Amino acid sequence: MTMPVLAVGGGGNGGFGAQQPENIRCYATNVEAHVLQGCGHWVTEECAPALNPLISSFWRGHEEEVARFSRVRGIDQIGFAVLDV
């Protein structure tokens, strides 16, 4: 994938830490990576206060790319997926 991808791993017990972004890089070339220390496997539930600003900042920083990707692919909505690869 060439579109921007946000990869966040939990650095605590049960989390994949820095391995999560590396796993995503097997499939994507434009990866912004973060590791949230103290978070385990369920980053969205365990560390929402730290994760939410990362997501907001990522979307704001890539609005033009998302719009361009949407037009090229004929997509009228862009979704958000939490992947555990």
C-alpha positions in Angstrom: 0.0 0.0 0.0 1.3 3.5 -0.8 -1.4 5.4 1.1 -0.5 6.9 4.5 -0.8 4.3 7.3 -0.8 5.0 11.1 0.7 2.0 13.0 0.5 2.0 16.8 1.7 -0.8 19.0 1.3 -1.2 22.7 4.7 -1.4 24.5 3.4 -3.0 27.6 2.4 -6.5 28.7 0.7 -8.4 25.8 1.4 -5.6 23.3 3.5 -6.0 20.1 5.5 -2.8 20.7 7.8 -1.8 17.9 7.1 -5.1 16.2 3.6 -3.9 15.2 4.8 -1.0 13.0 7.4 -3.4 11.5 4.7 -5.9 10.6 2.7 -3.2 8.9 5.8 -2.1 6.9 5.7 -5.5 5.2 2.5 -4.3 3.5 2.8 -0.5 3.4 5.5 2.0 2.4 4.2 5.2 4.0 4.0 4.3 7.7 3.9 6.7 10.6 4.8 4.5 13.7 4.2 4.9 17.4 4.7 2.7 20.4 2.6 3.5 23.5 4.5 2.4 26.5 2.3 0.9 29.3 -0.4 -0.3 26.8 -0.9 -3.9 26.2 -2.8 -5.7 23.4 -5.9 -3.6 23.5 -4.4 -0.2 22.7 -7.8 1.4 21.8 -9.3 0.5 25.2 -6.3 0.7 27.4 -4.7 3.9 26.1 -7.5 5.9 24.4 -6.2 9.3 25.9 -2.8 8.7 24.3 -4.1 7.1 21.1 -6.9 9.6 20.2 -4.6 12.6 19.6 -2.3 10.4 17.4 -5.3 9.5 15.2 -6.5 13.1 15.0 -3.1 14.4 14.2 -2.6 11.7 11.6 -5.9 12.5 9.8 -5.2 16.3 9.9 -1.7 15.8 8.5 -2.9 13.7 5.6 -6.2 15.3 4.5 -5.0 16.1 1.0 -3.6 12.6 0.5 -6.7 11.0 1.8 -8.9 13.1 -0.6 -6.6 12.3 -3.5 -6.6 8.6 -2.8 -10.4 8.6 -2.5 -10.8 10.3 -5.9 -8.4 7.9 -7.6 -10.0 4.8 -6.2 -13.6 6.1 -6.4 -14.0 5.8 -2.7 -16.5 8.2 -1.1 -15.6 7.2 2.5 -12.4 6.5 4.2 -12.6 4.2 7.2 -10.4 3.4 10.2 -9.3 -0.1 11.0 -7.4 -1.4 14.0 -5.2 -4.2 12.7 -3.4 -6.8 14.7 -0.9 -8.2 12.2 
